Amino acid sequence: MPARKSSRTSRDAQALEARREAHRQQLADAGLRVTAARLAVLEAVESAQAAVSHADIEAALAEPLDRVTLYRTLDSCVEAGLLTKSVGSDRVSRFALLSPNGGDHAEHAHFHCDDCGRVYCLPSRPPRPPAVPDGFAVEGVDLHVHGHCAACQPAPSGRHR
């Protein structure tokens, strides 16, 4: 049995190092310096597998970062196109990792659970922005769907509302 655990641990370590190398390359390709803070933030966001808040990222970091450093790191990664930032109706900014090639994850909708507050990335793209007046420039479109996630959904009572 210990040989299996050792083998799995070795594979996990190799996978982690491969992800770190991919993040190093993404940072370099984006013209950003590769720093321990940026690597840690990208790893924390990726491991969450959902849109996460500043506080979520802060809690996930093995080594704490100064609050200002964390904000600046998030901002630089958003500006470089490595992370996406969306603000929910609760006015909390949440961040998600963009795919390295800018694939389908670049523009997508989010589902916000009104009970637990968790935000889920939805696979479909948001609708096209409506026409705007001359002289206006659309920078992006955020679509947030609200409701109850599967874990918070009340059990069916057999009655219709």
C-alpha positions in Angstrom: 0.0 0.0 0.0 2.7 2.6 0.8 4.1 2.1 -2.8 0.7 3.3 -4.2 0.6 6.3 -2.0 4.2 7.2 -2.9 3.4 6.8 -6.6 0.3 9.0 -6.3 2.2 11.6 -4.3 4.9 11.6 -7.0 2.2 12.1 -9.7 0.6 14.9 -7.7 4.0 16.6 -7.3 4.7 16.3 -11.0 1.2 17.7 -11.9 1.7 20.6 -9.5 5.1 21.4 -11.0 3.7 21.2 -14.5 0.9 23.7 -13.5 3.5 26.0 -11.9 5.6 25.9 -15.1 2.5 26.7 -17.2 1.8 29.7 -14.9 5.5 30.9 -15.2 5.1 30.7 -19.0 1.7 32.6 -18.9 3.2 35.3 -16.8 6.3 35.6 -19.1 4.1 35.6 -22.3 2.0 38.4 -20.8 5.1 40.5 -20.2 4.8 40.2 -16.4 7.7 39.4 -14.1 7.4 35.9 -12.6 7.1 36.5 -8.8 6.3 34.2 -6.0 3.2 36.3 -5.2 1.9 36.0 -8.8 2.5 32.3 -9.0 0.8 31.7 -5.6 -2.3 33.8 -6.6 -2.6 32.0 -10.0 -2.3 28.6 -8.2 -4.9 29.6 -5.6 -7.4 30.8 -8.2 -6.9 27.7 -10.4 -7.3 25.2 -7.5 -10.6 26.8 -6.5 -12.2 25.8 -9.8 -14.7 28.6 -9.4 -14.8 32.3 -9.3 -13.2 33.4 -6.0 -13.1 36.6 -3.9 -10.1 38.4 -2.6 -10.8 36.9 0.9 -11.1 33.4 -0.6 -7.7 33.8 -2.3 -6.2 35.2 0.8 -7.4 32.2 2.9 -6.1 29.7 0.3 -2.5 31.1 0.2 0.0 29.0 2.1 2.1 32.1 2.7 0.2 35.3 3.5 0.6 38.3 1.3 0.3 41.9 2.2 -3.3 43.0 1.3 -2.0 45.7 -1.1 0.3 43.3 -2.8 -2.6 40.9 -3.3 -4.8 43.6 -4.8 -2.0 44.8 -7.1 -1.2 41.2 -8.1 -4.9 40.5 -8.9 -5.1 43.8 -10.9 -2.0 43.1 -12.9 -3.1 39.6 -13.8 -6.5 40.9 -14.9 -4.9 43.7 -17.0 -2.6 41.1 -18.6 -5.6 38.8 -19.5 -4.6 36.0 -17.1 -7.6 36.4 -14.8 -11.1 37.7 -15.3 -12.8 39.9 -12.7 -16.5 40.2 -12.2 -18.5 42.0 -9.6 -21.6 40.3 -8.2 -24.8 41.9 -6.9 -23.2 41.6 -3.5 -20.5 44.1 -4.8 -17.8 41.5 -4.2 -15.2 41.2 -6.9 -14.5 37.6 -7.9 -11.7 36.3 -10.0 -11.3 33.2 -12.3 -8.4 31.9 -14.3 -8.7 32.5 -18.1 -7.6 29.6 -20.3 -4.0 30.2 -21.7 -5.3 30.5 -25.3 -8.2 32.8 -24.4 -10.7 30.0 -25.2 -14.3 29.8 -24.1 -13.5 30.8 -20.6 -12.7 34.4 -21.7 -16.4 35.5 -21.8 -18.9 33.6 -19.8 -21.9 34.0 -17.5 -21.9 33.3 -13.7 -24.5 31.7 -11.5 -24.6 33.3 -8.0 -26.2 31.3 -5.2 -28.3 33.6 -3.1 -28.0 31.3 -0.1 -24.4 30.3 0.2 -22.9 33.1 -1.9 -20.8 30.7 -4.1 -20.3 31.8 -7.7 -20.2 29.1 -10.5 -18.9 29.7 -14.0 -21.5 28.8 -16.6 -20.4 27.3 -19.9 -22.4 29.4 -22.2 -21.3 32.8 -23.5 -23.3 35.9 -22.4 -25.5 37.5 -25.0 -24.1 40.2 -27.3 -24.2 43.7 -25.8 -27.1 45.9 -26.8 -26.4 48.7 -29.2 -24.9 51.7 -27.5 -25.1 55.4 -28.6 -22.4 56.8 -30.9 -19.3 57.7 -29.0 -19.7 54.9 -26.4 -17.3 51.9 -26.3 -18.3 48.6 -24.7 -15.4 47.1 -22.7 -17.2 43.9 -21.8 -20.5 42.3 -20.7 -21.2 40.7 -17.3 -24.1 38.3 -17.0 -25.0 37.1 -13.5 -27.7 34.5 -13.0 -29.1 34.4 -9.4 -30.9 31.6 -7.6 -30.2 28.5 -5.5 -27.3 26.1 -6.2 -27.9 22.3 -6.1 -26.6 22.1 -2.6 -28.8 24.9 -1.3 -31.9 24.0 -3.4 -34.8 23.1 -1.0 -36.1 19.6 -1.3 -39.3 19.4 -3.4 -42.3 19.5 -1.2 -44.7 18.2 -3.9 -46.6 21.5 -3.9 -46.4 24.1 -6.6 -45.9 27.8 -5.7 
